[in-house]
Structure formats: structure tokens, C-alpha cells
Amino acid sequence: MQTVTIPWNLVDGFETHFGLTVRTHEKRFSSWPLAGKGKKWEKDENEMRRLVESPSPAVDAVLDRYSGLSDEELANPGGKRTIETRWNLGIIVVGLLAAAWAVVGIATLPG
């Protein structure tokens, strides 16, 4: 429910097990909408099911962008040096209203 802006020079690394997690000196920031590089079941040529890597194009785009940064871009001269977090109040309010509407709908069911 938050938007986090992290300058590239403050990124220490990534984890992609369950979702994209960005590591910094301060803490870890997880992005649950960006599914990690999980695994999925597929049948091979002998019709045997096996567990294989399941790539995530969105996560791959972030990792490719980071790996393609030059030393000058990572140094970030004169750029942002702080991590900014902002609550997405509109989404939170809509979610609470939807939950309240569901509760009222269930409460008014007959019987």
C-alpha cells in the first residue's frame, strides 16, 4: 500500500524467491505485485512432470536495468540520496469501502 522510490545508488541487491525484494543499507523493501522467479510444473518430451524455472518479465526488466547501469549512473552525482515512501491513500480508502460494502451485503442476506 506504499510507493517506495529508491535511487539506484542505494540498492545493495535483490532477492527474487517469492517476489521482488530490494535490499538497501536501511532495510528490505518487498514488492508483492511483482511475482518472483518461482517454479512451475511442466511436462517434458516423455510426458514426465518436472519443476522448472518460471521467469517473470517484470522482474527481469528491473534486474536487467540495474545490471546495465554504468558506474557514473550508480554514483548518482548530485542526485537523490534518500529513500522516499508514500502511502497510497486512495487505494486504501477504496479497499476499505469495498470491504465495508461486502460486510453490509452479507449482513443483509436473508436467513
Sequence and secondary structure as in RCSB ss.txt:
>XXXX:A:sequence
MQTVTIPWNLVDGFETHFGLTVRTHEKRFSSWPLAGKGKKWEKDENEMRRLVESPSPAVDAVLDRYSGLSDEELA
NPGGKRTIETRWNLGIIVVGLLAAAWAVVGIATLPG
>XXXX:A:secstr
 EEEE  GGGEEEEE SSEEEEEESS EEEEEEEE S EEEEE TTS EEEEE   HHHHHHHHHHHT  HHHHH
 TTS  S EEEE HHHHHHHHHHHHHHHHHHHTS  
